[in-house]
Amino acid sequence: MIVLGSIPELTPLDPKTAKPSLPQRNRAPGRARPAVRSRRHEALGSVPSDSGPLGPARCETVGKKLYVGNLGYGVTDEQLRGMFGPYGSVQTAQVIMDRDTGRSKGFGFVEMNSDQEAQAAIAGMNGQMSEGRALTVNEAKPKESRSREGRGGGSRGGSGGRY
């Protein structure tokens, strides 16, 4: 038995999305929606156009920091500093280590005191043999931001083996 009074009222479908349309707020015609400002926006005040949310944009070139590639896996920070010592004053020398294994990743960075010393080190060390490997030495480029897009990996969802 069907009771006619118990049928729920249907909401009209939005023609663009084919989903039930939501009730519209009563707003005066021609009145724009107010801009949303967070506390962070208010605290920052006006932000110069050349700076991002985390401060000024970093566009400067790195002239004194050198990338050293194709290092032997046994090379230490001190040995790397010693390799570049004849070309000038070495501020820092760091071999990049794998966080899981603690073993060298085969590259590092050396920071020289001046641009002239850095250029001399590039000219003198690029292609030199170290532990049977030809070194690659050039100016370090600024680290690119890592985005989650374009990495691949596919979906983590799935049917769990069901048909």
ZANU-800711 format. One record per residue (C-alpha): residue number from 1; y, x negated, z negated. Coordinates in nm, 4 decimals. Example, Ala and Ser with C-alpha at 12.3 -4.5 7.8 and 13.67 -1.06 7.14 Angstrom:
<1,<-0.4500,-1.2300,-0.7800>>,
<2,<-0.1060,-1.3670,-0.7140>>,
This chain:
<1,<0.0000,0.0000,0.0000>>,
<2,<0.3414,-0.1367,0.1012>>,
<3,<0.6502,-0.0599,-0.0973>>,
<4,<0.9485,-0.0558,0.1345>>,
<5,<1.2055,-0.1519,-0.1260>>,
<6,<1.0343,-0.4847,-0.2136>>,
<7,<1.1043,-0.6701,0.1131>>,
<8,<1.3337,-0.9633,0.0380>>,
<9,<1.6609,-0.9844,0.2228>>,
<10,<1.6355,-1.2311,0.5145>>,
<11,<1.9009,-1.4911,0.5672>>,
<12,<2.0229,-1.5418,0.9239>>,
<13,<1.9059,-1.8573,1.1059>>,
<14,<2.1515,-2.1206,1.2136>>,
<15,<2.1213,-2.1351,1.5958>>,
<16,<2.1660,-2.5161,1.6049>>,
<17,<1.8976,-2.6104,1.3543>>,
<18,<1.6772,-2.2985,1.3407>>,
<19,<1.6957,-2.3213,0.9617>>,
<20,<1.8334,-2.0594,0.7266>>,
<21,<2.2092,-2.0912,0.7160>>,
<22,<2.3661,-2.1682,0.3826>>,
<23,<2.6403,-1.9500,0.2433>>,
<24,<2.9846,-2.0818,0.3319>>,
<25,<3.2449,-2.1451,0.0670>>,
<26,<3.5550,-1.9386,0.0924>>,
<27,<3.8177,-2.1812,0.2098>>,
<28,<4.1580,-2.1045,0.3463>>,
<29,<4.1638,-2.1394,0.7257>>,
<30,<4.3095,-2.4688,0.8401>>,
<31,<4.2690,-2.6310,0.4991>>,
<32,<4.1026,-2.9689,0.5246>>,
<33,<3.8324,-3.0844,0.2898>>,
<34,<3.9720,-3.3232,0.0275>>,
<35,<3.8825,-3.6920,0.0631>>,
<36,<3.6177,-3.8079,-0.1807>>,
<37,<3.7261,-4.1065,-0.3856>>,
<38,<3.5032,-4.2696,-0.6394>>,
<39,<3.6099,-4.4560,-0.9499>>,
<40,<3.5326,-4.7780,-0.7664>>,
<41,<3.7818,-4.6887,-0.4929>>,
<42,<4.0440,-4.6124,-0.7530>>,
<43,<3.9776,-4.9396,-0.9350>>,
<44,<4.0013,-5.1439,-0.6170>>,
<45,<4.3177,-4.9758,-0.4995>>,
<46,<4.4005,-5.0647,-0.1435>>,
<47,<4.1586,-5.3151,0.0033>>,
<48,<4.2823,-5.5480,0.2793>>,
<49,<4.1239,-5.4779,0.6152>>,
<50,<3.9701,-5.8244,0.6495>>,
<51,<3.7704,-5.7942,0.3308>>,
<52,<3.4563,-5.6029,0.2597>>,
<53,<3.3458,-5.4223,-0.0536>>,
<54,<3.2270,-5.7484,-0.2076>>,
<55,<3.5434,-5.9488,-0.1453>>,
<56,<3.6952,-6.1423,0.1426>>,
<57,<3.4869,-6.1897,0.4535>>,
<58,<3.3235,-6.5302,0.4747>>,
<59,<3.3853,-6.6571,0.8245>>,
<60,<3.4569,-7.0223,0.7543>>,
<61,<3.2348,-7.2783,0.9195>>,
<62,<3.0223,-7.5074,0.7109>>,
<63,<3.1138,-7.8618,0.8093>>,
<64,<2.9767,-8.0737,0.5292>>,
<65,<2.6424,-7.9018,0.4657>>,
<66,<2.3545,-8.0219,0.6827>>,
<67,<2.0206,-7.8613,0.7629>>,
<68,<1.7296,-8.1070,0.7619>>,
<69,<1.4166,-7.9725,0.9273>>,
<70,<1.0622,-8.0996,0.9888>>,
<71,<1.0473,-8.2778,0.6547>>,
<72,<0.7140,-8.3975,0.5244>>,
<73,<0.5691,-8.1768,0.2538>>,
<74,<0.5773,-8.4627,0.0027>>,
<75,<0.9521,-8.5330,0.0311>>,
<76,<1.1464,-8.4757,-0.2928>>,
<77,<1.5158,-8.4087,-0.3568>>,
<78,<1.5685,-8.7705,-0.4631>>,
<79,<1.4016,-8.9081,-0.1480>>,
<80,<1.6151,-8.6777,0.0676>>,
<81,<1.9284,-8.8005,-0.1121>>,
<82,<1.8175,-9.1608,-0.0498>>,
<83,<1.7648,-9.0990,0.3232>>,
<84,<2.1237,-8.9817,0.3676>>,
<85,<2.2868,-9.2263,0.1211>>,
<86,<2.3609,-9.4960,0.3841>>,
<87,<2.5804,-9.2509,0.5790>>,
<88,<2.8146,-9.1647,0.2922>>,
<89,<2.8415,-8.9961,-0.0419>>,
<90,<2.5789,-8.7232,-0.0873>>,
<91,<2.7022,-8.4386,-0.3075>>,
<92,<2.3745,-8.2439,-0.3151>>,
<93,<2.0308,-8.2795,-0.1627>>,
<94,<1.7771,-7.9998,-0.1965>>,
<95,<1.4296,-7.9574,-0.0515>>,
<96,<1.3465,-7.5872,-0.0271>>,
<97,<1.0300,-7.5017,-0.2186>>,
<98,<0.7953,-7.2069,-0.1694>>,
<99,<0.8393,-6.9750,-0.4644>>,
<100,<0.4688,-6.8797,-0.4781>>,
<101,<0.2950,-7.2144,-0.4226>>,
<102,<0.5628,-7.4554,-0.5482>>,
<103,<0.5104,-7.6658,-0.2337>>,
<104,<0.7879,-7.7774,0.0012>>,
<105,<0.8642,-7.5463,0.2927>>,
<106,<0.9342,-7.8486,0.5136>>,
<107,<1.3125,-7.8238,0.5279>>,
<108,<1.6120,-7.8830,0.3082>>,
<109,<1.9887,-7.9107,0.2873>>,
<110,<2.2160,-8.2068,0.2274>>,
<111,<2.5842,-8.1726,0.1460>>,
<112,<2.8009,-8.4693,0.2352>>,
<113,<3.1420,-8.5542,0.0901>>,
<114,<3.3367,-8.5305,0.4180>>,
<115,<3.3017,-8.4051,0.7742>>,
<116,<3.3056,-8.7637,0.9091>>,
<117,<3.0141,-8.8610,0.6845>>,
<118,<2.8262,-8.5485,0.7894>>,
<119,<2.8742,-8.6267,1.1604>>,
<120,<2.7610,-8.9860,1.1024>>,
<121,<2.4498,-8.8599,0.9210>>,
<122,<2.3688,-8.6184,1.2046>>,
<123,<2.4059,-8.8957,1.4635>>,
<124,<2.2016,-9.1416,1.2585>>,
<125,<1.9239,-8.9201,1.1215>>,
<126,<1.8517,-8.6618,1.3936>>,
<127,<1.5241,-8.7594,1.5595>>,
<128,<1.4388,-9.0312,1.3042>>,
<129,<1.0758,-9.0483,1.1933>>,
<130,<0.9905,-8.9636,0.8321>>,
<131,<0.6269,-8.9468,0.7191>>,
<132,<0.5198,-8.9358,1.0854>>,
<133,<0.7545,-8.6483,1.1729>>,
<134,<1.0753,-8.6482,1.3783>>,
<135,<1.3551,-8.5035,1.1645>>,
<136,<1.5871,-8.2312,1.2895>>,
<137,<1.9368,-8.2702,1.1450>>,
<138,<2.2322,-8.0479,1.2324>>,
<139,<2.5160,-7.8544,1.0700>>,
<140,<2.3953,-7.5761,0.8441>>,
<141,<2.4915,-7.2276,0.9549>>,
<142,<2.5985,-6.9610,0.7046>>,
<143,<2.3116,-6.7526,0.5774>>,
<144,<2.2835,-6.4244,0.7660>>,
<145,<2.2569,-6.1056,0.5693>>,
<146,<1.9084,-5.9661,0.5612>>,
<147,<1.8813,-5.6063,0.6643>>,
<148,<1.5769,-5.3889,0.6270>>,
<149,<1.6037,-5.2695,0.9868>>,
<150,<1.4195,-5.4426,1.2658>>,
<151,<1.1588,-5.6002,1.0443>>,
<152,<0.8713,-5.3867,1.1643>>,
<153,<0.5966,-5.3177,0.9196>>,
<154,<0.5351,-4.9606,1.0214>>,
<155,<0.4769,-4.6638,0.7996>>,
<156,<0.3263,-4.6864,0.4545>>,
<157,<0.2120,-4.3294,0.4681>>,
<158,<-0.1097,-4.2155,0.6191>>,
<159,<-0.3875,-3.9669,0.6072>>,
<160,<-0.6043,-4.1727,0.3749>>,
<161,<-0.8909,-4.1798,0.6225>>,
<162,<-0.9100,-3.8037,0.6657>>,
<163,<-0.9167,-3.6331,1.0009>>,
